């Protein structure tokens, strides 16, 4: 529970007030950002750096990492389901890449 609180706080601290940080279930969070895909990918990189710097210093146990998947939804989208599925798939790809390193 403490690790989830630490990560949730880190995420909220590193996004704008107009963005959303949602605990999606278990140990997953969903960030809803209003920006371009390139900006979201840049934010993902920044979050990974912040995680390494801040969470390691906060005593997050070794072996816990931050895997991120980014996807976009058009302004006309009636649902975010497809974007969330794509982001989830990309997050698992990122997680697999972390395990290989």
C-alpha positions in Angstrom: 0.0 0.0 0.0 2.8 2.4 0.9 4.5 1.8 -2.5 1.3 2.5 -4.3 0.8 5.7 -2.4 4.4 6.8 -3.1 4.0 6.1 -6.9 0.6 7.8 -7.0 2.1 10.9 -5.3 5.0 10.9 -7.7 2.6 10.8 -10.7 0.4 13.5 -9.4 3.4 15.7 -8.7 4.6 15.3 -12.3 1.5 16.1 -14.3 -0.5 19.2 -14.7 -3.5 20.0 -12.4 -5.8 19.6 -15.5 -4.6 16.0 -16.1 -6.0 12.9 -14.4 -4.1 10.3 -12.4 -6.3 7.2 -11.8 -5.5 4.0 -10.1 -6.7 1.6 -12.7 -6.5 -1.6 -10.6 -4.0 -3.6 -8.8 -0.7 -1.9 -9.3 -1.6 0.0 -12.5 -2.3 3.7 -13.0 -3.9 5.4 -15.9 -2.9 9.0 -16.8 -5.2 11.0 -19.0 -3.2 13.9 -20.4 -4.4 16.6 -22.8 -1.5 16.8 -25.2 0.0 15.5 -28.4 1.3 11.9 -28.7 4.9 13.3 -28.8 4.3 15.3 -25.6 2.9 12.2 -23.9 5.9 10.1 -25.0 8.2 12.8 -23.6 6.2 12.9 -20.4 6.6 9.1 -20.1 10.4 9.4 -20.4 10.4 12.2 -17.7 8.3 10.0 -15.4 10.7 7.1 -15.7 13.6 9.4 -14.8 11.6 10.8 -11.9 10.7 7.3 -10.7 14.3 6.2 -10.6 15.4 9.4 -8.8 12.6 9.9 -6.3 11.2 6.4 -5.6 14.6 4.8 -5.1 15.4 7.6 -2.6 12.0 7.0 -0.9 12.8 3.4 -0.2 10.7 1.7 -2.9 12.0 -1.9 -2.8 14.3 -3.1 -5.6 12.6 -5.0 -8.3 9.7 -2.6 -8.5 9.8 -0.7 -11.8 7.8 1.7 -13.8 6.5 0.4 -17.2 4.6 2.9 -19.4 2.5 2.5 -22.5 1.4 5.6 -24.5 -1.6 5.9 -26.8 -3.7 8.7 -28.2 -7.5 9.2 -28.7 -8.9 11.7 -31.1 -10.9 14.6 -29.9 -13.9 13.0 -31.6 -13.6 9.7 -29.8 -16.8 8.5 -28.2 -14.8 6.1 -26.0 -11.3 5.7 -24.6 -11.5 1.9 -24.6 -9.3 1.4 -27.7 -6.7 3.9 -26.5 -6.6 2.3 -23.1 -6.2 -1.2 -24.7 -3.3 0.0 -26.9 -1.6 1.8 -24.0 -2.0 -1.4 -21.9 -0.4 -3.5 -24.6 2.5 -1.0 -25.0 3.0 -1.0 -21.2 3.4 -4.8 -21.3 5.9 -4.4 -24.2 7.8 -1.9 -22.0 7.7 -4.2 -19.1 9.1 -7.1 -21.2 11.9 -4.8 -22.4 12.8 -3.9 -18.8 13.1 -7.6 -17.9 15.4 -8.2 -20.8 17.8 -5.5 -19.7 
